[in-house]
Amino acid sequence: MNRQQLRELQAPLKELYLREPERAVATMSARGVVCIEELTCRIDRPPGDEIAVISGLHPYAGGDGLTACSGDMLLQALVACAGVTFAAVATSMELPVSEAVVEATAQMDFRGTLGVSREVPVGMSSIHIVFRLRSKAAAEQLEKLVQLTERYCVIAQTLRNAVPVTFELQLLA
């Protein structure tokens, strides 16, 4: 896709959202079925997708490493979002990028989630993203590309801004 094609794709949406801001709000969802006996959760996939993702404990929390770890899945979502955002911004800026790889790493102390220490926070303490690029563009342009990718990456901004998360109980009949 080139810059003009991207603009043509997004222009009607931008115009609609300017006229009717409420139409820009989408509800996204995910669903999983818990298997208590196996300490896993099967994540529902989009219709037509035959491959289910089974999430389980990370090996540092007692898992066997055969199931997806939700922490890894979070990093995968971050890499996916950063990668797609990067591609859109590079296209919009008309920058020549012949190869781009996005990598995310995170640090986490498992004493928090295992209840070993109340002083250790539950969750990741830092996340680092690296873009490995092959491009003939100027370094300043590539720096701007990464800055704009960071600015518009939905998952990165959601994590950075710590949106409210609520839990609710609903009993099944």
N, C-alpha and C positions, 0 to 999 in steps of 0.2 A: 504494500500500500504506500502511496506517496502522499505528500502534504495536501495536495488538492483533494484527493480522494478522502482523506481523513476529515478535512474541513466540510466536504459535501455530506459525509456521513453524520457529523456532529452538529452542523449548522441548524437543521430543523429542531433538534432537541434543545439547543441553546436558546433559540427563539421562543420555543414553547415554554421553557422554564422561566424565561424573562417575563412573558405575558402571564403565565399561570404558575407561580412558584410552588403551589401545593402539588402540582403534577410531578415535581422533581423528587418527591419523597417516596422511597420504595421501602417495603418491608422485606427483609431477607430472613431466611430461617434455615435451621438445620435440625435434624432429628436423629436420635440414636436409640437402639433397643439394648437394654442392659442385660447381661448374663451374669447373675450374682455368682454362680458356681465357678465360673472361669475367670472372674474379675475382669471382664471385657465389656466393651460397648460396640455394637455393630452400627456404623454410621450409614443412614439411608443415603442412597445415591439418586441422582436425577433419573427420571424414567428412561429406559433403554440402556442404561449403564449397567452392565452385568457384574462388574467387579465391586464387591463390597469392601469397605475398609473396616477392619477390626482393630479397635484401639485397646491397649492393655497397659499394664504397669511397665515403666522404664526399668531396665535391669538394675539401676541404682536404688529402685524402690521394691525390688523383688521379682521383677518380670523376667521372662525367659528370652526376650529379644525377638520373638517370633511375631509379635503384633506391633502395630504402629503405636508410637508414644505420642500422646496429645501435645507434648512440648515440641517434638519434632514436627508435628502437623502444624503447629502455630508458626514455626519457622518456615515451613514449606509455604504456608499461606502468605507470609511476609515476602518471601522470595518471589512467589508467583505475582503478587501485586506489584512489587517493585520492578519486576521484569517487564510486565505489561505496560506499566506507567512509563518506564524508561523507553520502551519501543515507541509509544505514542508521542512522548516529548521529543525524542530523536527525530521522528518523522516530521513533527510540527516545526522543529528547528532546521530541518533539512540537513542534518549532520550525517556524514558518511561513517557508518559503523559497520565493519565487516564481521566482527565477532564480539559478543558480549556474554559474559557469564556473571551471574549474581550468586553470592554466597552469604549466608547468615550463620553466625555462631552466637551462642548464648552461654552465660555462666549461671549455674544454679547449685545451691547448697541443699542437698536432699534432707538434711537434718530438720529443716522447717516443715516440709510436707509429711515427714515420718513422725513428727511430734517428739523428736529427740531433744530439741532445744526451742523454747519459746522465744529466745532472743534472735533466732535465725528466721528471717521472713520466709513465708511460703511463696514460691515462685522464682522466676528468673530475676537476677540482679542486674544483668546488663545484656544487651544485644548489639552486635556489631555486623554491619553489612558492608561487603566489598564488591565493587564492580570491576571486573577484569575485562579490559577492552582492547580491541584492535581497531584503530581508526586513524585516518589521515587528518582529522580535524585538529585545530589548535587546542592546546592544553586548557586554555581559558574557556573555550567553548564546551569542552568536555566537563570541566568543573561546574559550569552553569547547568549543563544537562543533568548532572547528578544532584545539584541543589534543587532544581525544579522537580526531579523525580521524587526526592525526599518530601518536598512541599505538597505534592499531589498524590502521594501513595496513601491510599485509604487505610490500609492495615497499619502502616507505620504511624500515621497520625492518630488512629484510634488507640493504639498502644501508648503513644506519647501523651495523649490527653486524658488517659485513664477514665474512659466513659463509665457511667454507673452500670453496674451489673446487679440484677436482683434475682433472688431465688424464690420460688413459690411451690407450695405443695398442693396437688390436686389428687384426691383419692379416686381410684377407678371403681366402678360399680361391680 
